[in-house]
Amino acid sequence: MEGVRVFRPHAARESRDALSQLSASDLKACLSGMVQEVFGSVDMRWVDAYFPFTDPSFELEIFFKGEWLEVLGCGVIERGILDRVGLADSAGWAFGLGLERLAMVLFGI
């Protein structure tokens, strides 16, 4: 499963850097909430990572059944990508997770 969210500048005309910071904060808040809905109240940690189309990039891990488990990868979409699709004044984030892997963990398959 993948997801993307794009922020456009508001009337205040935020800078692109400010939009990127907003994107990173929103990304972590949204995805932390999603993981808590699926796994309940678990310890989580954000790990710096590398993905070719996002910068900064992160992995979200949870402490589940006695070990740290990577749940998803995500990051702020690189500016060049947004430029090429006509969103030069925007910023956004993207994530990806393997639903089948999560199902296997949750149901002990």
C-alpha positions, 0 to 999 in steps of 0.5 A: 500500500502506498500513499502521498500527500501534497501541500500547496502554499497558503495565502501567507505564501510559506517558503518551500523549505517551510512546506518541507518541514510541515510535510515531515511533521505531518508525515510523522503525525499521520503515520504514527496515528495509523500505526497506533490504530493498527497495533494499539499502544506500542513503542515506536521509533523513527530511523533515518533511511534512504529511499531514492525519491524522498529526502529526508527519508525514514523508516517507522519501527515498532516494538512488537512481541519483544523485537523492533519491527520495521512497519513502513518506509516514508519521506518528504518527496524530492523537489525535482519530482514535484517540479517535473509534475508541475507542482514546483511551489509545493511540498509533500510526503509519501509512504509505502508498507507491505500489507501482506507482511503486516497481516503475517505479523499480526496473525502469526502466519 
